[in-house]
Amino acid sequence: MTLRTPLLLAGCLLALSVNALAEGAHTYAFGQPAPADKATRTVEITLQDIAFSPTSLDVKAGETVRFVLVNKGRLLHEFNLGDAAMHAQHQQEMLQMQASGMLTPTGMGEMDHSAMGHGEVMKHDDPNSVLVAPGKTAELTWTFKQATGLEFACNLPGHYQAGMVGKLNVSQ
């Protein structure tokens, strides 16, 4: 009886720490996601085949921007915030998603990804990224910190390399 209480307590603490680690897994030096109602500005960005409009944006450190992303193209596109190294890594993930059948040129495929044999389910759920299907609109709200080399990009296979990348200038 006396051993049961410490084990129960240890189990609860372990469960809480695992959840806290999982929630903290997505941290970014350049900022964090924010609720749309905290935005101090709204910016509409058009996603086309294969371009963003506008191609650059100036934001201030501490500013919360609500991005309204309108896909006027015929292909699935992504709006992803990060630097060139982050985009290169994410492009590899997107390539795997495409190879698995999860990602098609116009949307997300219908596939059971838990059966892929690599032990985890592939998802597109990064808080600094959103997929926008052709003819659709999506949103992403972000509070920026001081950053250099920040870009917004589409990391679907070949899109970044074809020039679907924009510059984000963060100033004080």
C-alpha positions as CSV (number, residue, x, y, z in Angstrom):
1,M,0.0,0.0,0.0
2,T,2.8,2.5,0.9
3,L,4.7,1.7,-2.4
4,R,1.6,2.3,-4.5
5,T,1.3,6.0,-3.7
6,P,4.9,6.9,-4.7
7,L,4.5,4.9,-7.9
8,L,1.3,6.6,-8.8
9,L,2.8,10.0,-8.1
10,A,5.9,9.1,-10.2
11,G,3.6,7.9,-13.1
12,C,1.6,11.2,-13.0
13,L,4.8,13.3,-13.0
14,L,6.2,11.3,-15.9
15,A,3.0,11.7,-17.9
16,L,3.0,15.5,-17.2
17,S,6.6,15.8,-18.2
18,V,6.1,13.9,-21.5
19,N,3.2,16.2,-22.4
20,A,5.2,19.3,-21.6
21,L,8.1,18.0,-23.7
22,A,5.8,17.2,-26.6
23,E,4.2,20.7,-26.4
24,G,7.6,22.4,-26.3
25,A,8.8,20.4,-29.3
26,H,7.9,23.2,-31.7
27,T,10.0,26.2,-30.6
28,Y,11.4,28.8,-33.0
29,A,14.0,31.4,-32.5
30,F,12.2,33.8,-34.9
31,G,8.8,33.7,-33.1
32,Q,5.8,31.6,-32.2
33,P,2.2,31.0,-33.4
34,A,-0.5,33.3,-32.1
35,P,-4.3,33.4,-32.1
36,A,-5.8,35.4,-35.0
37,D,-7.5,37.8,-32.6
38,K,-4.0,38.9,-31.3
39,A,-2.9,40.1,-34.8
40,T,-1.9,43.7,-35.1
41,R,-1.9,43.5,-38.9
42,T,-3.4,41.3,-41.6
43,V,-1.4,40.5,-44.8
44,E,-2.9,38.7,-47.8
45,I,-0.5,36.6,-49.8
46,T,-1.5,35.1,-53.1
47,L,-0.1,31.7,-53.9
48,Q,0.2,31.0,-57.7
49,D,1.9,28.4,-59.8
50,I,4.8,29.0,-59.0
51,A,5.0,32.3,-57.1
52,F,4.0,34.3,-54.1
53,S,2.7,37.8,-54.3
54,P,4.1,39.9,-52.6
55,T,7.6,38.4,-52.7
56,S,8.9,40.2,-49.7
57,L,7.5,41.6,-46.5
58,D,8.7,43.9,-43.7
59,V,7.6,43.1,-40.1
60,K,8.7,44.4,-36.7
61,A,10.0,42.3,-33.8
62,G,7.1,41.8,-31.5
63,E,4.5,42.3,-34.2
64,T,1.7,39.7,-34.6
65,V,0.8,39.2,-38.3
66,R,-2.3,37.3,-39.5
67,F,-1.4,35.9,-43.0
68,V,-4.4,35.2,-45.2
69,L,-3.2,32.8,-47.9
70,V,-5.2,32.6,-51.1
71,N,-4.2,29.8,-53.5
72,K,-5.1,31.0,-57.0
73,G,-3.0,28.3,-58.7
74,R,-3.9,24.8,-59.9
75,L,-1.5,23.1,-57.5
76,L,-1.3,22.4,-53.8
77,H,1.0,25.0,-52.2
78,E,2.5,25.5,-48.8
79,F,3.2,28.7,-46.8
80,N,6.1,27.9,-44.4
81,L,8.1,30.3,-42.2
82,G,11.8,29.6,-41.6
83,D,15.3,30.1,-42.8
84,A,16.9,28.4,-45.8
85,A,18.3,25.5,-43.6
86,M,14.8,24.8,-42.1
87,H,13.3,24.9,-45.6
88,A,15.9,22.4,-46.9
89,Q,15.1,20.0,-44.1
90,H,11.3,20.4,-44.5
91,Q,11.7,19.8,-48.3
92,Q,13.1,16.3,-47.5
93,E,10.1,15.6,-45.3
94,M,7.7,16.8,-48.0
95,L,9.5,14.6,-50.6
96,Q,9.0,11.6,-48.3
97,M,5.3,12.5,-48.0
98,Q,5.0,12.7,-51.8
99,A,6.8,9.4,-52.3
100,S,4.5,7.7,-49.8
101,G,1.4,8.9,-51.6
102,M,0.3,11.1,-48.8
103,L,0.9,14.3,-50.9
104,T,-0.3,14.7,-54.4
105,P,0.1,17.7,-56.7
106,T,-3.4,19.0,-55.8
107,G,-3.9,17.8,-52.2
108,M,-3.4,15.3,-49.5
109,G,-3.7,11.6,-50.6
110,E,-5.8,9.0,-48.9
111,M,-3.4,6.5,-47.3
112,D,-3.0,4.8,-44.0
113,H,0.4,6.2,-43.0
114,S,0.6,4.2,-39.8
115,A,1.3,1.1,-41.9
116,M,4.4,2.6,-43.5
117,G,6.8,0.7,-41.2
118,H,8.7,3.6,-39.8
119,G,6.9,3.6,-36.5
120,E,5.3,7.0,-36.7
121,V,2.5,8.6,-38.6
122,M,3.5,11.3,-41.1
123,K,1.7,14.5,-40.7
124,H,1.9,18.1,-41.9
125,D,1.2,19.8,-38.6
126,D,4.0,22.2,-38.0
127,P,2.7,25.5,-36.4
128,N,4.9,27.6,-38.8
129,S,3.4,26.0,-41.9
130,V,0.1,25.6,-43.7
131,L,-1.0,23.7,-46.8
132,V,-3.4,25.5,-49.1
133,A,-5.3,23.5,-51.7
134,P,-6.1,25.0,-55.2
135,G,-8.9,27.6,-55.0
136,K,-8.8,27.6,-51.2
137,T,-7.9,30.1,-48.5
138,A,-6.1,29.4,-45.3
139,E,-4.6,31.4,-42.4
140,L,-1.5,31.4,-40.2
141,T,-0.9,34.0,-37.4
142,W,2.6,34.5,-36.1
143,T,4.3,36.8,-33.5
144,F,7.8,37.6,-34.8
145,K,11.0,38.0,-32.8
146,Q,14.2,39.5,-34.1
147,A,15.5,37.3,-36.9
148,T,17.8,37.4,-39.9
149,G,17.6,35.3,-43.1
150,L,13.9,34.6,-42.6
151,E,11.8,33.4,-45.6
152,F,8.4,32.3,-46.4
153,A,8.4,29.4,-48.8
154,C,6.6,26.6,-50.5
155,N,8.5,23.4,-49.8
156,L,6.5,21.0,-52.0
157,P,9.0,19.1,-54.2
158,G,10.5,21.5,-56.7
159,H,8.5,24.6,-55.8
160,Y,11.2,26.3,-53.7
161,Q,13.8,25.5,-56.4
162,A,11.5,27.0,-59.0
163,G,11.4,30.3,-57.1
164,M,8.4,30.0,-54.8
165,V,10.2,31.7,-51.9
166,G,9.8,35.2,-50.4
167,K,11.9,37.3,-48.0
168,L,10.7,38.3,-44.5
169,N,12.6,41.3,-43.1
170,V,12.3,41.6,-39.3
171,S,13.3,44.9,-37.8
172,Q,13.2,46.5,-34.3
